[in-house]
């Protein structure tokens, strides 16, 4: 049995966003393999802290991060913006790392003999330096952050969250003994950037094939958190795809669940379900699920979740990233508005086809979960029963 420390700026509870769900699932999988897992939560907000602490009990350590960009760094960014606007959106590798994390790790090490540490995100990789060579040091990347801001700029969006230079990301990768990628395309990229072993560990999905008796004819479901990529993508679906669907299927209605509802307006044919503690009820009534992601990197957990519920999915090539081996078999994939609408229309008009696709997606999700478990055992081992 390993004693595993997760260092994360993201809470595990409530698991109402993709990154939270991914970290929570990873922790659960490690426990199921027999390991003793601790969470060092780098808190930037007091919101939901009680819920996280109650879930973890005495395996929870909190650091209230107050780290912000220094005056000199802000001045440097202004100068760079004037000379090289692109570089102004990049942060230093450790710019988001609060030195208080080091003190918390040291305090924990006095009481617990940690033999495995997993840093969540490259900007938390400095935590790995606090451990000796006999400790297994793992970096869970979640995403490629080298020049990540360019994806936003090329889609006329303001860059959101973290981006760094390629050189900075390589330094972060090299701090680990093993690098985890969330999907194989990104694993292949990381292998060109570091000599460290890179392993693909996707997001294991809950498997619960829902019955079809309560499906509402014409009900389309979209799930998302409140972030610029989700908002832009869903607006594209509502303005460019949904009207085409409704011309062919007048009863078609889009139901939207998640915190993205906070920034959307209800309109005819669009129903806002709000943030839901349990999304099963939303999936239960859905005939078709859509993930209309237009840009972004990483694995789109919104594409995996409906497969685990045995619901038919239509997504874009971006939404299918990391799942391309399931395209056409487990879900349908289209990039342009008319073909996307056509696939949705076909499934709404043929409930049997939608059910058949949902069951194929469920089988794919089960195989996907098996592959994740096998890789976790390869890396961390499992308790012999």
C-alpha positions as CSV (number, residue, x, y, z in Angstrom):
1,X,0.0,0.0,0.0
2,X,1.3,3.4,-0.9
3,X,0.8,6.6,1.0
4,X,-0.2,9.0,-1.8
5,X,-0.3,12.8,-1.5
6,X,-2.4,14.8,-4.0
7,X,-1.3,18.5,-4.3
8,X,-4.2,20.3,-6.0
9,X,-5.4,23.9,-6.4
10,X,-8.8,22.4,-7.3
11,X,-11.2,20.9,-4.8
12,X,-12.7,17.4,-5.2
13,X,-16.1,18.4,-3.9
14,X,-18.6,19.2,-5.2
15,X,-17.5,17.5,-8.5
16,X,-19.5,20.0,-10.6
17,X,-16.8,20.7,-13.1
18,X,-14.7,18.5,-15.3
19,X,-11.4,19.1,-13.6
20,X,-12.9,18.5,-10.1
21,X,-14.5,15.3,-11.4
22,X,-11.2,14.1,-12.8
23,X,-9.2,14.6,-9.6
24,X,-12.0,13.0,-7.5
25,X,-12.1,10.0,-9.8
26,X,-8.3,9.6,-9.7
27,X,-8.4,9.7,-5.8
28,X,-11.2,7.1,-5.7
29,X,-9.4,4.8,-8.1
30,X,-6.2,4.9,-6.0
31,X,-8.3,4.1,-2.9
32,X,-9.9,1.2,-4.7
33,X,-6.4,-0.1,-5.5
34,X,-5.7,-0.2,-1.8
35,X,-3.7,3.0,-1.4
36,X,-3.9,5.6,1.4
37,X,-4.6,8.9,-0.2
38,X,-4.2,12.4,1.3
39,X,-5.3,15.7,-0.3
40,X,-3.3,18.9,0.1
41,X,-5.8,21.5,-1.1
42,X,-4.3,24.9,-2.2
43,X,-7.4,27.0,-1.5
44,X,-7.9,30.3,-3.3
45,X,-11.5,30.6,-1.9
46,X,-13.3,29.5,1.2
47,X,-16.3,28.3,-0.9
48,X,-17.2,24.6,-0.4
49,X,-14.3,24.1,2.0
50,X,-16.5,22.4,4.6
51,X,-17.8,20.0,2.0
52,X,-14.3,19.0,0.9
53,X,-13.0,18.7,4.4
54,X,-15.9,16.6,5.5
55,X,-15.3,14.3,2.5
56,X,-11.6,13.8,3.3
57,X,-11.7,13.9,7.1
58,X,-8.2,13.5,8.7
59,X,-6.7,12.9,5.2
60,X,-7.3,16.6,4.3
61,X,-4.7,19.4,4.6
62,X,-5.5,23.0,3.5
63,X,-3.3,25.8,2.4
64,X,-5.0,29.2,2.0
65,X,-3.1,30.7,-0.9
66,X,-2.7,34.4,-1.1
67,X,0.0,34.3,-3.8
68,X,-0.5,36.9,-6.5
69,X,1.6,38.3,-9.2
70,X,4.3,40.7,-7.8
71,X,4.4,44.4,-8.8
72,X,7.5,43.8,-10.8
73,X,5.9,40.9,-12.7
74,X,2.8,43.0,-13.5
75,X,5.1,45.8,-14.7
76,X,7.0,43.3,-16.8
77,X,3.7,42.1,-18.3
78,X,2.7,45.7,-19.3
79,X,6.1,46.3,-21.0
80,X,5.9,42.9,-22.8
81,X,2.3,43.6,-23.9
82,X,3.5,46.7,-25.7
83,X,6.4,44.9,-27.4
84,X,5.1,41.3,-27.9
85,X,1.4,41.1,-27.2
86,X,1.4,37.3,-27.5
87,X,3.9,36.8,-24.7
88,X,2.0,39.1,-22.3
89,X,-0.5,36.3,-21.7
90,X,2.1,33.8,-20.4
91,X,2.8,33.3,-16.7
92,X,6.0,32.1,-15.2
93,X,6.2,28.4,-14.3
94,X,6.0,29.0,-10.5
95,X,4.1,32.3,-10.6
96,X,0.9,30.6,-9.3
97,X,2.8,28.6,-6.6
98,X,2.5,29.9,-3.1
99,X,5.6,29.2,-0.9
100,X,3.1,28.3,1.9
101,X,2.6,25.0,0.1
102,X,6.2,24.0,1.0
103,X,5.6,24.6,4.7
104,X,2.4,22.6,4.6
105,X,4.3,19.7,2.9
106,X,7.0,19.8,5.5
107,X,4.5,19.7,8.3
108,X,2.7,16.7,6.8
109,X,6.0,14.9,6.3
110,X,6.7,15.1,10.1
111,X,3.6,12.9,10.7
112,X,3.1,10.8,7.5
113,X,5.7,9.0,5.5
114,X,4.5,9.9,2.0
115,X,6.0,7.7,-0.7
116,X,4.1,9.0,-3.7
117,X,3.2,12.6,-4.6
118,X,1.0,13.7,-7.5
119,X,1.0,17.4,-8.4
120,X,-2.1,18.5,-10.2
121,X,-1.2,20.9,-13.1
122,X,2.3,22.0,-14.3
123,X,2.1,25.2,-12.2
124,X,2.0,23.0,-9.1
125,X,5.1,21.0,-10.1
126,X,7.4,22.9,-7.7
127,X,5.8,20.8,-4.9
128,X,7.6,17.7,-6.3
129,X,10.9,19.3,-5.4
130,X,10.1,19.0,-1.7
131,X,10.5,15.2,-1.9
132,X,13.5,13.0,-1.9
133,X,14.6,10.7,-4.7
134,X,13.0,7.6,-3.1
135,X,9.5,9.2,-3.4
136,X,7.6,8.5,-6.7
137,X,6.9,12.0,-8.1
138,X,4.1,12.2,-10.6
139,X,2.8,15.2,-12.6
140,X,-0.8,15.0,-13.7
141,X,-0.9,17.6,-16.5
142,X,-4.6,17.8,-17.3
143,X,-3.8,19.8,-20.4
144,X,-1.0,21.3,-22.5
145,X,-0.3,24.7,-21.1
146,X,2.5,25.8,-23.4
147,X,1.1,28.8,-25.3
148,X,-2.5,27.7,-24.4
149,X,-3.6,31.3,-24.7
150,X,-3.1,31.3,-28.5
151,X,-6.1,29.0,-28.9
152,X,-8.3,31.7,-27.3
153,X,-6.8,34.6,-29.3
154,X,-7.2,32.7,-32.6
155,X,-10.9,32.3,-31.7
156,X,-11.3,36.0,-30.8
157,X,-11.6,35.2,-27.1
158,X,-9.9,36.7,-24.1
159,X,-7.3,34.2,-22.8
160,X,-8.6,32.4,-19.7
161,X,-6.7,30.8,-16.8
162,X,-3.1,29.7,-17.1
163,X,-0.6,29.7,-20.0
164,X,3.1,29.5,-20.1
165,X,6.0,29.2,-22.5
166,X,7.0,25.8,-24.0
167,X,10.4,26.1,-22.2
168,X,8.7,26.7,-18.8
169,X,6.4,23.7,-19.3
170,X,9.4,21.4,-20.1
171,X,11.0,22.5,-16.9
172,X,7.8,21.5,-15.0
173,X,7.6,18.1,-16.8
174,X,11.2,17.4,-15.9
175,X,10.5,17.8,-12.2
176,X,8.5,14.5,-12.3
177,X,9.5,10.9,-12.4
178,X,6.4,10.1,-14.5
179,X,4.1,12.5,-16.4
180,X,0.4,11.7,-16.8
181,X,-1.5,12.9,-19.9
182,X,-5.2,13.0,-20.0
183,X,-5.4,11.7,-23.6
184,X,-3.1,10.0,-26.1
185,X,-2.6,13.0,-28.5
186,X,-1.2,15.1,-25.6
187,X,0.9,12.1,-24.3
188,X,2.5,11.9,-27.8
189,X,3.3,15.7,-27.6
190,X,4.8,15.5,-24.1
191,X,7.0,12.6,-25.3
192,X,8.6,15.1,-27.7
193,X,9.2,17.5,-24.9
194,X,10.7,15.4,-22.1
195,X,12.6,12.2,-21.6
196,X,10.5,11.3,-18.6
197,X,8.1,8.4,-19.0
198,X,4.6,9.6,-20.1
199,X,1.5,7.6,-19.4
200,X,-2.1,8.2,-20.5
201,X,-4.6,8.2,-17.7
202,X,-8.0,9.5,-18.9
203,X,-11.1,10.2,-16.9
204,X,-12.9,7.1,-15.7
205,X,-16.6,7.6,-16.0
206,X,-19.5,6.4,-13.9
207,X,-21.2,3.5,-15.6
208,X,-25.0,3.4,-15.1
209,X,-27.0,2.6,-18.2
210,X,-30.2,4.6,-17.8
211,X,-33.5,3.2,-19.1
212,X,-35.3,4.9,-22.0
213,X,-38.8,4.9,-20.6
214,X,-38.5,8.5,-19.3
215,X,-36.8,9.9,-22.4
216,X,-38.6,13.1,-23.6
217,X,-39.1,13.0,-27.3
218,X,-37.0,15.8,-28.9
219,X,-35.0,16.5,-25.7
220,X,-31.4,17.5,-26.4
221,X,-29.1,18.0,-23.4
222,X,-26.0,20.1,-23.1
223,X,-23.9,20.1,-19.8
224,X,-21.2,22.7,-19.0
225,X,-19.5,24.9,-16.5
226,X,-19.3,28.6,-16.7
227,X,-16.2,29.2,-18.8
228,X,-15.6,31.2,-22.0
229,X,-15.0,28.1,-24.2
230,X,-18.3,26.5,-23.1
231,X,-20.2,29.7,-23.5
232,X,-18.9,30.4,-27.0
233,X,-19.5,26.8,-28.0
234,X,-23.0,26.6,-26.7
235,X,-23.9,30.0,-28.3
236,X,-22.8,28.5,-31.6
237,X,-25.0,25.5,-31.2
238,X,-28.0,27.7,-30.1
239,X,-27.7,30.2,-33.0
240,X,-26.3,28.0,-35.8
241,X,-27.4,24.5,-35.2
242,X,-30.5,24.4,-33.1
243,X,-32.7,26.4,-35.5
244,X,-31.8,23.9,-38.3
245,X,-32.8,21.0,-36.0
246,X,-36.1,22.7,-35.0
247,X,-37.1,23.2,-38.6
248,X,-37.0,19.5,-39.1
249,X,-38.1,18.5,-35.6
250,X,-40.4,21.2,-34.3
251,X,-40.6,19.5,-30.9
252,X,-36.9,19.7,-30.4
253,X,-35.9,21.4,-27.2
254,X,-32.4,22.1,-25.7
255,X,-32.0,21.5,-22.0
256,X,-28.9,23.0,-20.4
257,X,-27.4,21.9,-17.1
258,X,-24.5,23.3,-15.1
259,X,-23.2,26.6,-14.0
260,X,-23.1,27.8,-17.6
261,X,-26.8,28.5,-17.0
262,X,-25.7,31.5,-14.9
263,X,-24.6,33.4,-18.1
264,X,-27.3,32.2,-20.5
265,X,-30.8,33.5,-21.1
266,X,-33.8,31.3,-21.4
267,X,-35.5,31.6,-24.8
268,X,-38.1,29.6,-26.8
269,X,-36.8,26.1,-27.3
270,X,-34.1,26.4,-24.6
271,X,-34.7,25.3,-21.1
272,X,-32.2,26.1,-18.3
273,X,-31.9,23.5,-15.6
274,X,-29.3,25.3,-13.6
275,X,-26.5,23.7,-11.5
276,X,-27.6,20.2,-10.5
277,X,-26.0,18.2,-7.7
278,X,-26.9,15.0,-9.5
279,X,-26.9,15.1,-13.3
280,X,-28.5,11.7,-13.6
281,X,-32.0,13.3,-13.7
282,X,-31.0,15.4,-16.6
283,X,-29.6,12.5,-18.6
284,X,-32.6,10.4,-17.8
285,X,-34.9,12.5,-20.0
286,X,-32.4,13.2,-22.8
287,X,-32.8,11.6,-26.2
288,X,-29.6,13.1,-27.5
289,X,-26.7,14.7,-25.8
290,X,-24.5,17.3,-27.5
291,X,-21.0,18.6,-26.7
292,X,-20.5,21.4,-29.3
293,X,-16.9,22.4,-28.2
294,X,-15.3,24.7,-30.8
295,X,-11.8,25.0,-29.5
296,X,-9.7,23.9,-26.5
297,X,-7.3,21.1,-25.5
298,X,-7.4,18.3,-23.0
299,X,-10.0,15.6,-22.7
300,X,-13.6,16.7,-22.8
301,X,-15.2,15.0,-19.9
302,X,-18.6,16.2,-21.1
303,X,-18.1,13.8,-24.0
304,X,-17.4,10.8,-21.7
305,X,-20.2,11.3,-19.2
306,X,-23.2,10.7,-21.5
307,X,-21.6,7.4,-22.7
308,X,-21.5,6.1,-19.2
309,X,-25.3,6.8,-19.0
310,X,-25.9,5.1,-22.3
311,X,-27.1,8.2,-24.0
312,X,-26.5,9.1,-27.7
313,X,-23.8,11.7,-28.2
314,X,-23.1,14.1,-31.0
315,X,-19.9,16.2,-30.6
316,X,-17.3,18.1,-32.6
317,X,-13.8,17.0,-33.4
318,X,-12.6,19.1,-30.5
319,X,-15.1,17.4,-28.2
320,X,-13.9,14.0,-29.5
321,X,-10.2,14.7,-28.8
322,X,-8.7,11.7,-27.1
323,X,-11.7,9.5,-28.0
324,X,-11.2,9.3,-31.7
325,X,-11.2,5.5,-31.7
326,X,-14.8,5.6,-30.6
327,X,-16.0,8.0,-33.4
328,X,-18.9,6.6,-35.4
329,X,-19.1,3.5,-33.2
330,X,-19.7,5.0,-29.8
331,X,-20.7,8.6,-30.8
332,X,-21.2,10.8,-33.8
333,X,-18.7,13.6,-34.7
334,X,-19.2,16.6,-36.9
335,X,-17.5,20.0,-37.1
336,X,-19.8,22.2,-39.2
337,X,-23.3,23.4,-38.3
338,X,-25.3,21.7,-41.0
339,X,-23.8,18.2,-40.7
340,X,-23.9,18.5,-36.9
341,X,-27.6,19.4,-37.1
342,X,-28.2,16.5,-39.5
343,X,-26.8,14.0,-37.1
344,X,-29.0,15.3,-34.2
345,X,-32.0,15.3,-36.5
346,X,-31.4,11.6,-37.5
347,X,-31.2,10.5,-33.9
348,X,-34.3,12.5,-32.8
349,X,-36.3,11.1,-35.7
350,X,-35.2,7.5,-35.0
351,X,-35.3,6.7,-31.2
352,X,-34.2,3.2,-31.9
353,X,-31.0,4.4,-33.5
354,X,-30.4,6.8,-30.6
355,X,-30.8,3.9,-28.1
356,X,-28.5,1.7,-30.1
357,X,-25.8,4.4,-30.3
358,X,-26.2,5.0,-26.5
359,X,-25.6,1.3,-25.8
360,X,-22.5,1.3,-28.1
361,X,-21.2,4.3,-26.2
362,X,-21.8,2.5,-22.9
363,X,-19.7,-0.5,-24.0
364,X,-16.9,1.9,-25.2
365,X,-16.9,3.7,-21.8
366,X,-16.6,0.3,-20.0
367,X,-13.5,-0.5,-22.1
368,X,-12.1,2.9,-21.6
369,X,-12.4,2.5,-17.8
370,X,-10.7,-0.9,-17.9
371,X,-7.7,0.7,-19.8
372,X,-7.4,3.4,-17.1
373,X,-7.4,0.9,-14.3
374,X,-4.8,-1.2,-16.0
375,X,-2.5,1.8,-16.4
376,X,-3.0,2.9,-12.8
377,X,-2.0,-0.6,-11.6
378,X,1.1,-0.5,-13.9
379,X,2.2,2.8,-12.3
380,X,1.1,2.5,-8.7
381,X,0.5,-1.2,-8.2
382,X,-2.5,-2.6,-6.3
383,X,-3.0,-4.3,-2.9
384,X,-2.8,-8.1,-3.2
385,X,-6.0,-9.5,-1.9
